[in-house]
């Protein structure tokens, strides 16, 4: 007979997905300090993996995307959790990759350089 995964009423350990969501949220809040108006106008999401059409380009010799951005009336950025986690060795690496990807995607939407978005972006 099997019992519950976590005792009722007790604390549970956050999932990798929950931890990743928190990292993305922290990166967005950090960037929002420098660009509050620009960040407020962008919608953010997290997906486990890129959509199949984006994965097909990886088979053609390109890298698997870490995020995707789409402009329009409501600009939209999606972070792909599994490719980012696989590219990083530690949680600190995940934080750094997310911050860099965020700066690159916002810069792409605003047609500027990532260094103009995040003063701490690595040159």
Long-range contacts (C-beta under 8 A, 24 or more apart in sequence): 16-81, 16-85, 17-46, 17-48, 17-81, 19-91, 20-46, 20-79, 20-81, 20-84, 20-85, 20-94, 21-46, 23-91, 23-94, 23-95, 23-98, 24-79, 24-98, 24-102, 26-95, 27-95, 27-98, 27-99, 27-102, 28-102, 30-99, 31-99, 31-102, 31-103, 31-106, 31-117, 31-118, 34-117, 34-118, 34-119, 35-106, 35-117, 38-106, 38-110, 39-106, 41-74, 41-75, 42-74, 42-75, 42-76, 42-77, 42-106, 42-109, 43-74, 43-75, 43-76, 43-77, 44-76, 44-77, 44-78, 44-79, 45-76, 45-77, 45-78, 45-79, 46-78, 46-79, 46-80, 46-81, 47-78, 47-79, 47-80, 47-81, 48-80, 48-81, 48-82, 49-80, 49-81, 49-82, 49-83, 50-80, 50-83, 66-97, 66-101, 67-101, 67-102, 67-104, 67-105, 68-105, 69-105, 69-106, 69-108, 69-109, 71-109, 75-109, 77-102, 77-105, 77-106, 77-109
